[in-house]
């Protein structure tokens, strides 16, 4: 199931999402993040920061205090301790019920380096999370492409493939995508 709340916010869910007791809380948190990102002061700060040469860490700093205020932990360690890639860390993590949410902020390498797919893979292998919050640029300009690349729409199309047909379902139960 895919819900379109606006041009810069999508929620993709598995068709069997109703059997997971934590989804109501995950959905409420997703809406809180969306409402925070829609605040004029936050939009202005992101707009000032999201320019040629900016990094995802600069965008991440804008949301850090808010994410912590709603119970997320920054750079949570140990979530992947059982894997050969034990050093993986999400930008933010929050435990919800018997599951949790990984929150990732992307900027420059979202589509070109498949960072959106890396983030969904991290969520898929994480024993502590079945939900992903993914913050990506709506459009990313480069020196060679001043008109920009439509990152948000591309990410939505790619992520949708895991949710549109049951045969493509993975253990990620939902992905909320926030465009900035």
C-alpha positions in Angstrom: 0.0 0.0 0.0 1.3 3.5 -0.8 -0.1 6.7 0.6 0.5 10.1 -0.9 0.2 12.8 1.8 1.8 15.5 -0.4 4.4 15.9 -3.0 7.2 15.4 -0.5 6.0 12.6 1.7 5.1 9.0 0.9 4.5 6.0 3.1 5.0 2.5 1.6 3.6 -0.4 3.6 3.3 -4.1 3.1 -0.2 -5.3 2.3 -0.3 -7.2 5.7 0.8 -4.2 7.8 -2.3 -4.4 10.0 -1.0 -7.6 11.7 2.0 -5.6 13.1 1.0 -4.0 16.4 3.7 -1.3 16.3 2.6 0.3 13.0 0.2 2.8 14.7 3.0 4.2 16.7 5.4 4.1 13.7 2.8 6.0 11.6 2.3 8.6 14.3 6.0 9.2 14.5 6.2 9.4 10.7 3.6 12.1 10.8 5.4 14.0 13.6 8.6 14.0 11.5 6.6 15.2 8.4 5.0 18.0 10.4 8.3 19.1 11.8 9.9 19.2 8.3 6.9 21.3 7.1 7.6 24.0 9.6 8.6 27.2 7.9 11.7 27.7 10.1 12.9 24.2 9.3 12.2 24.5 5.6 14.1 27.7 5.5 17.1 26.2 7.3 17.1 23.2 5.0 16.8 25.4 1.9 19.8 27.5 3.1 21.8 24.3 3.7 20.8 22.2 0.7 23.1 23.6 -1.9 25.9 22.6 -4.2 28.6 20.8 -2.1 26.5 20.3 1.0 26.6 17.0 2.8 24.0 14.7 4.4 25.6 15.4 7.8 24.7 19.1 7.4 21.1 18.2 6.7 21.2 15.6 9.5 22.2 18.3 12.0 19.1 20.3 11.2 16.8 17.4 12.4 19.1 16.0 15.2 17.6 17.8 18.2 14.0 17.0 17.0 14.7 13.3 16.4 16.3 13.0 19.9 13.3 14.9 21.4 10.9 12.2 20.0 13.0 9.3 21.3 15.5 8.5 18.6 19.1 7.7 19.3 21.8 9.2 17.1 24.3 6.8 15.5 23.1 3.9 17.5 25.8 1.2 17.8 25.4 -2.5 18.1 22.3 -3.0 16.0 24.3 -5.1 13.5 26.6 -6.9 16.0 25.6 -10.4 14.7 26.8 -9.6 11.2 30.2 -9.4 9.4 29.2 -5.7 8.8 28.9 -5.1 12.6 30.1 -1.5 12.2 26.9 -0.4 10.3 25.0 2.4 12.1 21.9 4.3 11.2 21.7 8.0 11.4 19.0 7.5 14.0 17.2 4.6 15.7 14.1 4.2 17.8 12.8 1.1 19.4 9.0 0.7 18.9 7.3 -2.3 20.5 9.2 -5.5 19.5 10.6 -3.7 16.5 12.1 -0.3 15.7 12.8 2.4 13.1 16.0 3.2 11.3 16.1 6.9 10.1 18.5 7.8 7.4 19.3 11.2 5.9 20.7 11.1 2.3 21.8 13.9 0.0 24.3 13.6 -2.8 24.7 9.8 -3.4 21.1 8.8 -3.0 20.5 7.4 -6.4 23.9 7.5 -8.0 25.4 5.2 -5.3 22.2 3.4 -4.5 22.1 4.7 -0.9 18.3 4.3 -0.8 18.8 0.6 -1.5 21.6 0.3 1.0 19.2 1.9 3.6 16.4 -0.6 2.9 19.0 -3.4 2.9 20.2 -2.3 6.4 16.6 -2.2 7.6 16.0 -5.7 6.1 19.0 -7.3 7.9 18.5 -5.4 11.2 17.0 -7.6 13.8 15.9 -4.6 15.8 14.0 -2.6 13.1 11.4 -3.3 10.5 10.6 0.2 9.5 12.7 2.8 7.7 12.3 6.6 7.7 14.3 8.0 4.7 14.9 11.7 4.1 16.1 12.5 0.6 16.3 15.6 -1.6 13.3 16.4 -3.8 15.8 17.7 -6.4 19.5 17.6 -6.3 21.5 20.1 -8.4 25.1 19.5 -9.5 27.6 21.6 -11.3 27.0 19.6 -14.5 23.2 19.5 -14.1 22.0 22.9 -12.7 18.3 21.8 -13.4 18.9 18.9 -11.0 17.9 15.3 -10.8 14.5 14.3 -9.3 15.8 12.2 -6.4 12.6 12.0 -4.4 10.5 10.6 -7.3 13.3 8.1 -8.2 13.6 6.8 -4.7 9.8 6.4 -4.4 9.7 4.3 -7.6 12.6 2.1 -6.5 11.2 1.6 -3.0 7.7 0.9 -4.3 8.9 -2.3 -6.0 9.3 -3.9 -2.5 5.7 -3.1 -1.6 3.5 -3.3 -4.8 3.5 -7.1 -5.1 3.5 -9.6 -2.3 6.2 -11.7 -4.1 8.6 -8.8 -3.7 7.9 -8.3 0.0 10.9 -8.3 2.3 10.8 -8.1 6.1 10.7 -4.3 6.0 7.2 -3.5 7.0 7.1 0.2 6.1 9.2 3.0 4.6 8.3 6.6 5.1 10.0 8.9 2.6 10.5 12.6 3.4 11.5 14.9 0.6 13.4 18.1 1.3 
